[in-house]
């Protein structure tokens, strides 16, 4: 198998995986070995299923004991193909300083499958209720999706599923192959078919569901009801693992009907990918849990818990004031704010609509007036980690922290990323030319005396200032780390 590009292209996003020297033909084998070691570093749960299946797909079941290195190499590149082009590149995730990033791609597919199951598994939803329904099916899908059904279904169904996943298929849009992972709809469709055939149709009208429905009517707490649903979960697992061969046509027909619905047109296929990206943004931002989001941001940014709360409040006031202003521009999108049931009186900016580029540009102009306006769109795209087109509050807070209150290393990393046009932790000649041009313009505009010491007060006061009197907050690329002031 020859690949036009390797899994190293995905790994280069991590600076620890970057080789600063240009590659040559004489070192290609060394780079491949390095890539293999880096990809297996940490060995996330579920990867062994994919690696083992890759060995079987390239002939491991018929291995005669010779040319073992060649067999392993073919299996490696098949695995690379899967992680690069077939699945979401964040399938296993990259934790770094945010534990929510672990398995975020797989969790995104899982959450989308659960959402779609609400309309296809009405009996389960009625008996369990929304919260136990999501937790019970989510626990089942954790195993199914992260292993790509390996060990969860009969071998003949797994082979059929992997054929559709890896080989050219009428359900893979060739025009979209370079812009989105082509196997997402296939994974979701087969997983959803498993829930329908082995869950909804197997349990509908049974005493198990009647018992769970009675417990729900009696007022049992959702967390306790989820525990009581363990028997139903076991039935689903067992039904899928022991699915009879004579009923394969029923299962495959269900899976194909779901897959056709999801990939009927390019817009439908793109919609699946966009929905998964929105779910990933929500997971990474801890948008469904205010307390967890607050503590996560306190660890990942230079803000304290009190400062984050105050920043959120001032940002909401700013957005409300910005929408009420008619002197600068017409009203635009708002920053959606939701009060979660789990937090009494707490405000959570879940960013159902998020912060658009226009509002973000105006916000940067107000808080960091010395930041080059022509780079606002690049900064927006850098903070929009999942390419949703809207910024969640957590993404905005991380950006403000690095730009205005971060160390020099953090600011330099932001600067580098803004000009890294190919996202490979390396600047091309055109990137360096553009970087120098921008730095010269900033230097001529501000001079060396433009450097200031940043503080949290500057961030908040800039949001409180009227639109006609922008207040300089702190340095962006130039300047020293702030003299931090606690609130």
Secondary structure, 3 states (H helix, E strand, C coil): CCCCCCCHHHHCCCHHHCCCCCCCHHHHHHHHHHHHHHHCCCCCCCHHHHHHHHHHHCCHHHCCCCCHHHHHHHHHHHHHHHHHHHCCCCCCCCCCCCHHHCCHHHHHHHHHHHHHHHHHCHHHHHHHCHHHHHHHHHHHHHHHHHCCCCCCCCHHHHHHHHHHHHCCCCCCCHHHCCCCCCCHHHHHHHHHHHHHHHHHHHHCCCHHHHHHHHHHHCCCCHHHHHHHCHHHHHHHHHHHHCCCHHHHHHHHHHHHHHHHHHCCCHHHHHHHHHHHHHHHHHHHCCCCCHHHHHHHHHHHCCCCHHHHHHHHHHHHHHHHHHHHCCCCCCCCCCCCCECCCCCCCCCECCCCCCECHHHHHHHHHHHCCCCCHHHHHHHHHHHCCCCCCCECHHHHHHHHHHHHHCCHHHHHHHHHHHHCCCCCCCCCHHHHHHHHHHHHHHHHHHCHHHCCECCHHHHHHHHHCCCCCCCCCCCCCCCECCCCCCC
